[in-house]
Amino acid sequence: MNFKEQYMSGKIEFDEIHRFVSEWNNSDDTRTLAKFLGLNAEEEDIWIDVSDEALQEMLDAERERIQDSN
């Protein structure tokens, strides 16, 4: 499971994103960092252009919408 899948399922805390980035940096993975993390283009843009906190808020809102629809 990638970062986003694990975070969205509640298996890891958001701060684990830094461990995933480090893992990607130290790997031969040919995917982009966003693909490795499981982020879509909008999420990647928010993360890069705004902040970690903005990405976390976006993911938390998505997780809440999913939970409310179930």
C-alpha positions in Angstrom: 0.0 0.0 0.0 1.2 3.5 -0.8 1.2 6.4 1.6 -2.2 7.7 0.7 -3.9 4.3 0.9 -2.4 3.7 4.4 -3.2 7.2 5.6 -6.7 7.2 4.3 -7.4 3.8 6.0 -6.0 5.1 9.3 -3.0 2.7 9.4 -0.4 5.5 9.6 -0.2 9.1 10.8 0.3 11.9 8.3 3.9 12.5 9.4 4.8 9.2 7.9 4.8 11.0 4.6 8.4 12.0 5.4 9.4 8.3 5.8 7.9 7.5 2.4 9.7 10.5 0.8 13.0 9.2 2.2 12.3 5.7 1.1 11.6 7.0 -2.5 14.8 9.1 -2.4 16.8 6.1 -1.5 15.3 3.7 -4.0 15.6 3.0 -7.7 11.8 3.5 -8.2 11.2 5.1 -11.6 7.8 6.5 -10.6 7.4 10.1 -9.8 7.2 10.9 -6.1 3.6 11.7 -6.4 2.8 8.4 -8.0 4.9 6.6 -5.3 2.9 8.3 -2.6 -0.4 7.7 -4.4 -1.2 11.4 -4.8 -3.2 12.8 -7.7 -2.2 16.0 -9.5 -4.4 18.3 -7.4 -3.0 16.8 -4.1 0.5 17.1 -5.4 0.0 20.7 -6.3 -1.4 21.6 -2.9 1.5 19.8 -1.2 4.1 21.5 -3.3 2.6 25.0 -3.6 1.0 25.4 -0.2 2.2 23.0 2.6 2.1 19.6 4.3 -0.7 20.9 6.4 -2.8 21.8 3.4 -2.4 18.4 1.9 -3.3 16.8 5.3 -6.4 18.9 5.4 -7.4 17.9 1.9 -6.9 14.2 2.6 -8.8 14.5 5.9 -11.7 16.1 4.2 -11.7 13.4 1.5 -11.6 10.7 4.2 -14.5 12.4 6.1 -16.6 12.5 2.9 -15.9 8.8 2.3 -16.9 7.9 5.8 -20.1 10.0 5.7 -21.2 8.3 2.5 -20.9 4.8 4.0 
